[in-house]
Amino acid sequence: MRPPDDRNPFHRCSCCSKVWFDRSDFLLDGDLCLDGYQADFDDLELGWLFFTHLLPVCNSTLAVPVRQFTDLYDGPIYSERKLGSDECPGYCLEKDNLRRCQVD
């Protein structure tokens, strides 16, 4: 394990300046809550995940690129977009809807 590098942390809160040196620290932080997802329909790895920093002195929203988490996903990645089809429930258009889409 490499030592923390304050010049290149995993993420830094722009409101309170808290630093998460690596992804594990970020994901294990009980003061963060996953609130939403914004899809990029041309390149799924260019989407964003939104977290709220629950500290009373902060309470800011952190936007983190999806690409920083893609190695944690081992499910299917579909090549055909179903957005707008009759079978599409439109979940990915709702930032705070994190339900898994069953359309494949």
N, C-alpha and C positions, 0 to 999 in steps of 0.2 A: 504494500500500500504506500503510495507516495504521500509526502507531506502536503498539508493544505497550501494552496497558492492563492493569496488574496488578489493577485492581478488577473487571475483567470478562474473565478469560482463557477460552479454550476449555475447559480442564480443569485441575484442581489435584489432585495426589495427597494424599489425606488422611493418609497415613502419613509420607512424607518431605517433603511440601510442594513438590515439583517443580511448576513451572508450565509449561503449554503454552499459549502465547498465541494460537495459531490451530490450526485443524484440520490444516493441512499439516505443521506442526511435530510434532503428535501422531502422524500417520500415518507420518511418516518416521523416527520415533524407533526406533532398533534395540534399545532397551531395553524395548520393549513387545511383547507377544505376544498375539494374539487367541486367547482360550480358549473362548469360548462365546457363546451367544445364548439369551435368554429371550423367547419370543413372548408377545404380548398378542393373543389371538384376536379380540377385539372391535375393536381398532384397532391395525393392524400397526406404526404409527409410535410406539406407546407401549411397544414392546418394549425390551429392553436388550441391549447388547453388552458382554461381559466381557473385559477385558485384564489380563494380569499384568505388573506393573512389575518387570522382571528384575534390578534393581540389588540386589546382595547385602545392602545395608543396608536395603532396603525389602521387595521381594518381595510387595507387596500386590496385591489385586485391585481394579481400577477398573471401575465400572459406568458406562457412557455410554449415554444414550438413543439409540435407533435413529434417531429423527427428525433427529439431528445429521448423519446420513449419507445420508438418503434421496435427496438430489439427485445422489448419485454412482451410483445404481442406475437403469439404463435398460431393465430387463427387464419382463416382464409382472407385473401385480398382479392377482391373481384375486379375483373378487367372491364366489365360492362357496367356502365352507370344506369341505375334504375330510377333516378330522380325524375319526378314528373310523370312516371308511368302510373297506370291504374292500381298497381300493386304497392306502390310506394306510400308509406305512412307519413313521410315528411319529417321524421325525427331530426335529421341532420340540419334542417332549416331552423330549428328551435335551439338557441344557444344553451339553454339550461335543461334540455331534455337529453339525458344520458342513457336512455333505454337502448338496448341492442336491437338493431334492425334485423328482422327475420327474412327480409327479401334477399334472395341470392340468384 
